[in-house]
């Protein structure tokens, strides 16, 4: 069989095998991955790559290896769900690295966590003064959770006894020039209402719209393709010598 065809067939097998196994093991955000999850991802990715391109060996052993790794991870997931001590050993546990503005040097030394990394993650949290921090906890996924002292926390509407309106999530009515009929029905509107709203804004056809979004207050946000063209023309005009 032609080598290119073999690579294509094995690549398709590897791709869908990874897809199925990933769905079995469940979703997880990249920034929520533990070190073990990260290593697992690299390993099965490497096995899948070998399954696709290593034509000197049969595909079957690679597929067995891929399946074995996935089964082992699934078993470990069940173990960590049932036994907290096992979870602490495999995934690690959150560790306090700052308490009342003081750095916990012993804890950081055990974690091999550098001060420069701590300060960098604090800056990402808009904290530039350690004395403002009540607690900082290094999570098992490597992210830093920060609780500022009460006097340095942002004032909220609740603190000021100010009533607020419900915000909720907006509803897409047009996406990439296509009307989302299901969403229109969900908000008890029809296409004639939408067409009327577009005409008021000088838009004759939904295909001119990149995105139309209706918020929970009844405000319609419209972004048209024409905006992009206008922006480009403005840039060209700006580049011309005056």
Order of alpha helices (4+ residues) and beta strands (2+ residues): alpha-alpha-alpha-alpha-beta-beta-alpha-alpha-beta-beta-beta-beta-alpha-alpha-beta-beta-alpha
